Amino acid sequence: MTSSPEESPESVVRHATDNGVAWITLNRPAAMNAITPDQRERLISLFDDASADPAVGAVVLTATGKGFCAGADLRGGGRPTPGTGTSAGASAGTDTGTGEQERVAGDVARLIRRGAQRLIAAVLDCEKPVVAAVNGTAAGLGAHLAFACDLVLAAESARFIEVFVRRGLVPDGGGAYLLPRLVGPQRAKELMFFGDALSAAEAERIGLVNRVVPDGDLAGTAREWAERLAGGPTRAIALTKQLVNESLGADRAAAFAAEAAAQEINMTTADAREGVRAFTERRAPRYRGR
């Protein structure tokens, strides 16, 4: 689909870099920041750009209005199901001429791979640490977008909803991959089987959220965390992120080999040399992200 002039990808996904932090802001408050295909592509591009930009040391993902993200909004075909992850059931297929969609084998899987999964992978694979500042309801793909981030801050008014089961759908956007790794299989099944809304406080209690803050403190806390990360050793943090993300799918031998390789790579960076030098000279290190 093509966004209207009033909803260009640039206007509905704001982007700015300040003090080493790339701020990515979903900006469709009237739609609870449901993500269109154009928005998704811009988000993927921005995360890729952040990885390659030496001026960026950290990323904050947040949103305007009362919602963080209500899921995907695929208005290009069929009628979307509000709040679901992809609306794949309504969108995949071809029009038969009667207003109904004829299912074509492979369309739904292709839609998921090219859509929600690519977006979640862009967050997981971003070489800079990503902080989610969840300002309101995060449902379906919106919840998984937050959970894919490296650190999650939530406003007290935020809620998280595995809404798929309410629509008779299977979770997408990597939910069945992310949730068991964060809260264990039993808790993940509870969230996905029932689809109940989870408060920010409960999400923090079970380990989905790092910290809950008053609504008015969310942006300031996100800035504080992100600027602290941006001032750190960028490559060391990137390699650490990679090690942790891959650890749960690796056996001990593979994890130890990856750790040794990461150490070898990191010791070639200027920041590693500066960190060791600063320690021996008993002063604070001055990292440059190189």
KOLFINU-232942 format. One record per residue (C-alpha): chain; residue in one letter; residue number from 1; x negated, y, z negated. Coordinates in steps of 0.02 Angstrom, whole numbers, plus 50000, padded with zeros to 5 digits. Layout:
BEGIN
{'A','A',NUM,{X,Y,Z}}
...
//
This chain:
BEGIN
{'A','M',1,{50000,50000,50000}}
{'A','T',2,{49949,50181,50018}}
{'A','S',3,{49972,50302,49874}}
{'A','S',4,{50074,50457,49902}}
{'A','P',5,{49982,50624,49901}}
{'A','E',6,{50049,50651,49725}}
{'A','E',7,{49975,50483,49674}}
{'A','S',8,{49805,50476,49756}}
{'A','P',9,{49682,50352,49679}}
{'A','E',10,{49579,50499,49616}}
{'A','S',11,{49727,50579,49526}}
{'A','V',12,{49793,50420,49445}}
{'A','V',13,{49620,50361,49391}}
{'A','R',14,{49522,50507,49322}}
{'A','H',15,{49333,50496,49313}}
{'A','A',16,{49203,50607,49231}}
{'A','T',17,{49027,50583,49163}}
{'A','D',18,{48979,50676,49005}}
{'A','N',19,{48822,50655,48900}}
{'A','G',20,{48781,50487,48977}}
{'A','V',21,{48958,50419,48961}}
{'A','A',22,{49071,50380,49109}}
{'A','W',23,{49252,50413,49059}}
{'A','I',24,{49380,50315,49161}}
{'A','T',25,{49559,50366,49123}}
{'A','L',26,{49717,50284,49189}}
{'A','N',27,{49836,50426,49229}}
{'A','R',28,{50010,50365,49275}}
{'A','P',29,{50096,50399,49109}}
{'A','A',30,{50272,50395,49184}}
{'A','A',31,{50239,50215,49239}}
{'A','M',32,{50153,50167,49075}}
{'A','N',33,{49993,50164,49178}}
{'A','A',34,{50042,50010,49276}}
{'A','I',35,{49904,49980,49402}}
{'A','T',36,{49934,49992,49589}}
{'A','P',37,{49820,49905,49715}}
{'A','D',38,{49739,50073,49759}}
{'A','Q',39,{49705,50107,49575}}
{'A','R',40,{49633,49933,49553}}
{'A','E',41,{49511,49960,49696}}
{'A','R',42,{49458,50128,49625}}
{'A','L',43,{49430,50050,49453}}
{'A','I',44,{49324,49912,49527}}
{'A','S',45,{49222,50040,49623}}
{'A','L',46,{49197,50149,49469}}
{'A','F',47,{49135,50003,49363}}
{'A','D',48,{49016,49954,49504}}
{'A','D',49,{48954,50133,49517}}
{'A','A',50,{48926,50142,49328}}
{'A','S',51,{48815,49988,49338}}
{'A','A',52,{48703,50069,49468}}
{'A','D',53,{48699,50248,49402}}
{'A','P',54,{48547,50282,49292}}
{'A','A',55,{48636,50435,49220}}
{'A','V',56,{48769,50322,49143}}
{'A','G',57,{48730,50227,48983}}
{'A','A',58,{48906,50177,48931}}
{'A','V',59,{49085,50177,48994}}
{'A','V',60,{49248,50221,48906}}
{'A','L',61,{49412,50154,48977}}
{'A','T',62,{49568,50241,48913}}
{'A','A',63,{49734,50310,48972}}
{'A','T',64,{49854,50456,48960}}
{'A','G',65,{50028,50456,48885}}
{'A','K',66,{50105,50329,48768}}
{'A','G',67,{50046,50173,48857}}
{'A','F',68,{49874,50103,48891}}
{'A','C',69,{49927,49992,49035}}
{'A','A',70,{50089,49897,49069}}
{'A','G',71,{50006,49776,49190}}
{'A','A',72,{49998,49776,49379}}
{'A','D',73,{50120,49871,49489}}
{'A','L',74,{50119,49792,49661}}
{'A','R',75,{50246,49896,49754}}
{'A','G',76,{50180,49849,49924}}
{'A','G',77,{50291,49696,49941}}
{'A','G',78,{50447,49637,49853}}
{'A','R',79,{50511,49707,49691}}
{'A','P',80,{50384,49703,49549}}
{'A','T',81,{50425,49632,49380}}
{'A','P',82,{50389,49773,49256}}
{'A','G',83,{50253,49738,49131}}
{'A','T',84,{50191,49575,49206}}
{'A','G',85,{50014,49544,49257}}
{'A','T',86,{50029,49540,49446}}
{'A','S',87,{50210,49525,49502}}
{'A','A',88,{50142,49383,49609}}
{'A','G',89,{50307,49292,49614}}
{'A','A',90,{50393,49442,49692}}
{'A','S',91,{50251,49500,49803}}
{'A','A',92,{50176,49347,49887}}
{'A','G',93,{50246,49280,50048}}
{'A','T',94,{50325,49348,50206}}
{'A','D',95,{50495,49427,50235}}
{'A','T',96,{50618,49307,50314}}
{'A','G',97,{50729,49448,50375}}
{'A','T',98,{50860,49413,50244}}
{'A','G',99,{50774,49512,50108}}
{'A','E',100,{50702,49352,50032}}
{'A','Q',101,{50519,49307,50027}}
{'A','E',102,{50462,49146,50110}}
{'A','R',103,{50323,49068,50009}}
{'A','V',104,{50163,49033,50105}}
{'A','A',105,{50045,48906,50027}}
{'A','G',106,{49893,48991,49953}}
{'A','D',107,{49965,49167,49951}}
{'A','V',108,{49988,49179,49763}}
{'A','A',109,{49816,49108,49722}}
{'A','R',110,{49737,49225,49849}}
{'A','L',111,{49830,49373,49776}}
{'A','I',112,{49768,49332,49601}}
{'A','R',113,{49587,49305,49656}}
{'A','R',114,{49579,49465,49757}}
{'A','G',115,{49676,49568,49631}}
{'A','A',116,{49683,49542,49443}}
{'A','Q',117,{49533,49426,49434}}
{'A','R',118,{49420,49546,49531}}
{'A','L',119,{49467,49687,49413}}
{'A','I',120,{49430,49588,49255}}
{'A','A',121,{49267,49525,49331}}
{'A','A',122,{49215,49705,49368}}
{'A','V',123,{49229,49746,49183}}
{'A','L',124,{49142,49587,49124}}
{'A','D',125,{49002,49609,49252}}
{'A','C',126,{48976,49796,49225}}
{'A','E',127,{48795,49818,49172}}
{'A','K',128,{48839,49956,49050}}
{'A','P',129,{48935,49926,48888}}
{'A','V',130,{49121,49963,48908}}
{'A','V',131,{49225,50031,48764}}
{'A','A',132,{49415,50016,48777}}
{'A','A',133,{49507,50157,48689}}
{'A','V',134,{49683,50085,48683}}
{'A','N',135,{49803,50229,48656}}
{'A','G',136,{49968,50134,48668}}
{'A','T',137,{50050,49976,48731}}
{'A','A',138,{49937,49856,48827}}
{'A','A',139,{50042,49721,48911}}
{'A','G',140,{50002,49579,49029}}
{'A','L',141,{49854,49624,49138}}
{'A','G',142,{49839,49785,49035}}
{'A','A',143,{49802,49683,48879}}
{'A','H',144,{49675,49576,48971}}
{'A','L',145,{49593,49734,49040}}
{'A','A',146,{49564,49790,48860}}
{'A','F',147,{49506,49619,48801}}
{'A','A',148,{49378,49609,48943}}
{'A','C',149,{49291,49765,48873}}
{'A','D',150,{49140,49743,48761}}
{'A','L',151,{49213,49841,48616}}
{'A','V',152,{49396,49880,48583}}
{'A','L',153,{49457,50030,48485}}
{'A','A',154,{49645,50042,48457}}
{'A','A',155,{49756,50183,48399}}
{'A','E',156,{49872,50138,48257}}
{'A','S',157,{50020,50149,48376}}
{'A','A',158,{49944,50027,48502}}
{'A','R',159,{50024,49859,48536}}
{'A','F',160,{49966,49707,48634}}
{'A','I',161,{50089,49594,48724}}
{'A','E',162,{50060,49433,48819}}
{'A','V',163,{50217,49470,48918}}
{'A','F',164,{50202,49336,49052}}
{'A','V',165,{50306,49203,48965}}
{'A','R',166,{50450,49326,48951}}
{'A','R',167,{50458,49326,49142}}
{'A','G',168,{50431,49140,49164}}
{'A','L',169,{50254,49168,49227}}
{'A','V',170,{50082,49095,49194}}
{'A','P',171,{49955,49220,49123}}
{'A','D',172,{49835,49294,49248}}
{'A','G',173,{49692,49419,49246}}
{'A','G',174,{49582,49295,49153}}
{'A','G',175,{49694,49286,49000}}
{'A','A',176,{49673,49100,48973}}
{'A','Y',177,{49485,49126,48987}}
{'A','L',178,{49471,49279,48875}}
{'A','L',179,{49590,49245,48731}}
{'A','P',180,{49525,49073,48674}}
{'A','R',181,{49350,49145,48670}}
{'A','L',182,{49408,49290,48561}}
{'A','V',183,{49532,49207,48442}}
{'A','G',184,{49521,49019,48473}}
{'A','P',185,{49639,48905,48570}}
{'A','Q',186,{49778,48889,48441}}
{'A','R',187,{49798,49075,48416}}
{'A','A',188,{49785,49106,48604}}
{'A','K',189,{49925,48981,48634}}
{'A','E',190,{50034,49063,48502}}
{'A','L',191,{50014,49232,48585}}
{'A','M',192,{50044,49164,48760}}
{'A','F',193,{50185,49042,48719}}
{'A','F',194,{50292,49167,48624}}
{'A','G',195,{50245,49333,48704}}
{'A','D',196,{50277,49430,48543}}
{'A','A',197,{50211,49607,48524}}
{'A','L',198,{50055,49615,48418}}
{'A','S',199,{50022,49771,48316}}
{'A','A',200,{49853,49854,48318}}
{'A','A',201,{49824,49806,48136}}
{'A','E',202,{49863,49622,48171}}
{'A','A',203,{49755,49625,48327}}
{'A','E',204,{49611,49688,48221}}
{'A','R',205,{49643,49555,48088}}
{'A','I',206,{49631,49411,48211}}
{'A','G',207,{49480,49480,48304}}
{'A','L',208,{49552,49553,48464}}
{'A','V',209,{49510,49730,48412}}
{'A','N',210,{49350,49797,48335}}
{'A','R',211,{49430,49942,48242}}
{'A','V',212,{49598,50029,48222}}
{'A','V',213,{49597,50217,48198}}
{'A','P',214,{49731,50352,48178}}
{'A','D',215,{49800,50405,48347}}
{'A','G',216,{49720,50576,48333}}
{'A','D',217,{49548,50501,48301}}
{'A','L',218,{49544,50382,48449}}
{'A','A',219,{49456,50493,48577}}
{'A','G',220,{49330,50559,48451}}
{'A','T',221,{49285,50385,48389}}
{'A','A',222,{49270,50320,48567}}
{'A','R',223,{49154,50464,48609}}
{'A','E',224,{49049,50432,48454}}
{'A','W',225,{49029,50247,48494}}
{'A','A',226,{48997,50273,48680}}
{'A','E',227,{48868,50411,48656}}
{'A','R',228,{48777,50303,48530}}
{'A','L',229,{48774,50162,48658}}
{'A','A',230,{48721,50281,48797}}
{'A','G',231,{48573,50334,48691}}
{'A','G',232,{48514,50155,48670}}
{'A','P',233,{48401,50043,48776}}
{'A','T',234,{48513,50021,48928}}
{'A','R',235,{48432,49867,49004}}
{'A','A',236,{48416,49777,48838}}
{'A','I',237,{48602,49806,48806}}
{'A','A',238,{48645,49747,48982}}
{'A','L',239,{48545,49587,48960}}
{'A','T',240,{48620,49559,48788}}
{'A','K',241,{48796,49578,48861}}
{'A','Q',242,{48754,49451,48995}}
{'A','L',243,{48686,49326,48868}}
{'A','V',244,{48838,49339,48756}}
{'A','N',245,{48963,49329,48899}}
{'A','E',246,{48881,49173,48969}}
{'A','S',247,{48844,49087,48804}}
{'A','L',248,{49012,49003,48776}}
{'A','G',249,{49002,48915,48944}}
{'A','A',250,{48823,48857,48923}}
{'A','D',251,{48743,48714,48828}}
{'A','R',252,{48600,48749,48708}}
{'A','A',253,{48462,48715,48834}}
{'A','A',254,{48539,48834,48962}}
{'A','A',255,{48572,48968,48831}}
{'A','F',256,{48394,48958,48765}}
{'A','A',257,{48324,48966,48942}}
{'A','A',258,{48431,49118,48981}}
{'A','E',259,{48374,49203,48821}}
{'A','A',260,{48190,49174,48863}}
{'A','A',261,{48216,49240,49040}}
{'A','A',262,{48306,49394,48973}}
{'A','Q',263,{48162,49429,48855}}
{'A','E',264,{48039,49414,48998}}
{'A','I',265,{48137,49536,49105}}
{'A','N',266,{48167,49659,48964}}
{'A','M',267,{47984,49670,48914}}
{'A','T',268,{47947,49747,49084}}
{'A','T',269,{48057,49899,49044}}
{'A','A',270,{47995,50067,48981}}
{'A','D',271,{48125,50064,48842}}
{'A','A',272,{48056,49901,48771}}
{'A','R',273,{47881,49973,48767}}
{'A','E',274,{47947,50132,48688}}
{'A','G',275,{48043,50035,48556}}
{'A','V',276,{47890,49937,48503}}
{'A','R',277,{47779,50091,48507}}
{'A','A',278,{47903,50190,48403}}
{'A','F',279,{47909,50051,48274}}
{'A','T',280,{47721,50046,48256}}
{'A','E',281,{47712,50236,48249}}
{'A','R',282,{47854,50242,48120}}
{'A','R',283,{47965,50360,48218}}
{'A','A',284,{48135,50355,48302}}
{'A','P',285,{48128,50285,48479}}
{'A','R',286,{48169,50397,48628}}
{'A','Y',287,{48253,50285,48755}}
{'A','R',288,{48275,50339,48935}}
{'A','G',289,{48378,50196,49005}}
{'A','R',290,{48233,50127,49106}}
//
